[in-house]
Amino acid sequence: MSADSNTPSTEHSNPTVDGSELIRFDGVTKRFGSNVVLDNLDFTVSSGKHVTLIGPSGSGKTTILRLLMTLLKPDEGTIRVDGQYLTHEEKGGKLSPAGERHTREVRKKIGMVFQQFNLFPNMNVLRNITEAPVHVLGLSKDEAEERARELLELVDLGDRCDAYPTQLSGGQQQRVAIARALAMRPQVLLLDEVTSALDPELVAGVLDVLRDIAHTTDITMLCVTHEMNFARDISDDVLMFDAGRVIESGPPEKIFTDPEHQRTREFLSAVL
């Protein structure tokens, strides 16, 4: 796929990338009972960067994405997206829990692709993608459909507008889910093990689409994956998690070829 033919038009493109801080976690702790999943976590993601979180299952990676989507709330600490608090509001110089309206507005800046596709089975592909832009962003039907068709070309499904989810393979459904997330014009795209529910022969096609998006658009990506070659290909930075903390971070060539931490070396030897 070429950037010229498949990148959405300027009118619909993502915000200008200036390298400014887009996501910030300050002292974030998340517990489930006595299990501390995130332990006083500090980390940031800059606009336009592709950041991949790696580490063993249960190390807290997906919890980060679920906190950003406000499917969970932190027990301690704060999260900011594009300078705005996500689950808090400043009132009288003090922070207090945010109301749903505030949280919903900040969350509009975030798109997420889940492990499961979660498409509406009673809607065709085009309507699956246009439903939220029309009802949440207030786009006209024509504008939403134009955007959806551009994105379907981007994910190599331009000829499947009228198909229903049951008529698509799992890989095709996940590519529709990617287009649906991008249709909301998010500043950051969260990817949570997006190939884990796919048959092995379908994985490569989805990863190829995500590589093209990473290389031909300016969207910020925060990715959780066990596909290490994919992480190496698309990442600006890789963060190694263990027991709710970042134990090592750096560019992919450093993390994958010369990691400093023994736990990172053990993990990579098991998965590569």
N, C-alpha and C positions, 0 to 999 in steps of 0.2 A: 504493500500500500504506500502511496506517495503522500507526502505532506501536503502538496499543492491540491490534490484532488479530494482528500478526505478530511483535512482539518476544517472544523466548522468556521463559518465566516466571522469576520472581526466583530460584527454586531453582536454575536452570541458567544464570543470567546471569553475565557476566564479573565479575572482582573489582572492588571499589569503586574508583573513580577518585579519586585525591587529588592528582594533579599531580606526584607524586614521580617521581624519575628511574627509568625502566624499562630503558632500554638505554644502555650507555656503552662507547664505543670509546676507548681510551687508547693513542696512539702506534702504531696498527695499520698494519703494512706487509705487503703481499702481493706476491710476485713470481712470475712464470712465466718461468723462465730469467733472461735479462737484462732482461725487461720488468717494470717496476715498475707494478703495476696500482693498488695503494693505497699512498700515500706518507706514512707517519707521521700517519695520520688520527686526529683527535680529533673526536668528535661525540656528542651525547646525544639521546634521545627520552624525553619525559615521558609518564606514563601518561595515557591518554585522548586523546592528541593524534594527529592524522593528518598524517604527514610524507611528502612526495613528493620523490623524488630525480629530477632531470632532468639532461640533458647528452648529449653525443654518444656514439655507440656506442664501447665500449672505454674509457670514462672511469672505470670501477670500480663502477658502481651495482649491477649484479647480483652482483658479487663480494661486496658487503656482505651481501646476503641469503643467499648461499651460505655465508658464514662463520657467520652466525647459525644456520643449519640444520646446521652442522658438516659440510657437504659438502666444505668446505675448512677448513684451519687457518691462522691467521696465522703469518707468518715472524717477526714481531716485534710486541710490544705485547700488550694484553689486552682482552678483551671481557667485560662483565658484564651479566647479565640479572636484573632485580629484586634487585640487590645481590650476586648470586652470580656468581663467575667461571664462564665457560662452558667453556673448554678448559684451565683451570688449577685447582689446588687449593692452599689454604694449609696447609702442614705445617711445624710448628716455626718459624712466623714467616716462612717463605720460600715462594715460589710454585714449584710443580712441575707438569709436565703432568698433566692430570686423567685418571683412569681412565674407562672407558666407562660405568660405572654412574653416576658423578657427572654426566658430560656428558649422559647420557640423561635424568636427572631434571630438569636445568635446561632441557633442550630441550623438555620437555613444555609449557613456558610459551609456546612459539612454534608458530604454525600458518602454513603457507605454501600459496599457490595458485600453481602453476607455469604456464608458457606452454602446456604440453601437459597434457591432462586426467588421464591416467594412471589411469583408472578400471579396476577389475577386470572384464574382459568377461564372465566366467562368473558374476558376481553381479548381482542386480537392484539398483536404485537404493537401496532401503532397506538392504540388506546392505552395499553399498559404504560407506554412512555409519556403520553400527553396528559394523562389524568391529573397528576400532581402539579405540573406547571400551570395548567388551566385553573385548578381549584385552590392551589396554595400561592403561586406566584402571580396569578391574575392575568396570565397571557391569554390572548385570543386563541380560538381553536386553530385558525390558520397559521398563526405564528408558532404555536406549539407543534403543529404537524410539520411545518417547514424545518424546525429545529430537530424533531424526531427523525425525519428522513435523512438529514445530514449525519446524525449520529449513527443511524443504522448503516449508512455507507461506511462510516468509520470503523464499525465492528464487523464489516463484511456480511451484512444481512439486509442490504438494500432491497432485495427482492422478496422479503418475507413480511412485509407490512401487514398483510391481511391474514397471516397464519395465526393460529391459536397455540398457546403453550404446549398442548398435548401433541401438536403436529411437529414439534421441534425436538431435537436431541438435547441432552443435558447441557452439552457445550454451547449450543445455540441459545438455550434459555439463559445461561449465565451471561452470554454476550448481550442479550436483551437487557438483563439486569444491570450490566455495566452502562449501557446506553441510557437506561432509565435514571440511574444515579447522576450521570453527566447532564441530563436534561434539566436538572434543577440548578444548573450553573453554580455548583459549589466552588469554594475557594480551595478546599482540600478534599481529596477522595481517600476514604478509608477502605482498605482491602483486607478482609478477614479470611485467610485460608480459602481463597475463592475457587480453588481447584480440588479441594479435599472431598467433595461429594461427587466428583466426576469419575467415569470410567477412565482408565489410564490412557486409552487411545484418544480421548477428547481433551486431555490436559494441554497438549502443545498448542492447539488452536486458540484456546483462551489466553494462554500466556503470550502468544504472538500478538494478539490484539492489545493486551496491556503494554507490551513493549512498544508497539506503535504509538499508543496514547502517550506513554512516557517520553518518547523521542520526538513527537510531532506537536505536542501541546505544552502549555506552560503550567498545567495544573499541578498543584502540590499533592504528593502521595505519601500516605503513611500505611505501610504494608506489614501484615503478619503472614509469614509463609514458611513452609518447610522445603520449598523449592529453592535450593541454594544457588543453582546456576542462574535462575531468574533473578534472585536477589543480587547476585554479582553483576548481572547485566544492567539493571535499571537503577541501582541505588547510588546516591551521592554519599550517604552515610549508612552504616549498619550498627545497630545497637544490640549487644548481647545481654540478655536478661537471665538472671538466676535468683530465685527466692525473692521476687518483687523488687529487685534493684538492677540498675544498669551496672554491670561489672566491667564492661569494656565497650568502647565505641571508636569508630574511625571509618575511613574510606574502605570500600569492599576489598581492594587489592591488599590492604594491610590486614584486615580482619581474617580474610580467607587464606592468605599465604603466610602471614607472620604474626599470628595472634600472640599477645603478651600473657594473657591469663590462662592458667592451667585448665580451668573449667571450660573456657572457650575451646581450647585444643581438644579436650575430651569430647565435647559436644560435636564439634565439626568432624572428628574422626569417626563418630558414630553415624553421621547423616550423609557424609560425602562418599 
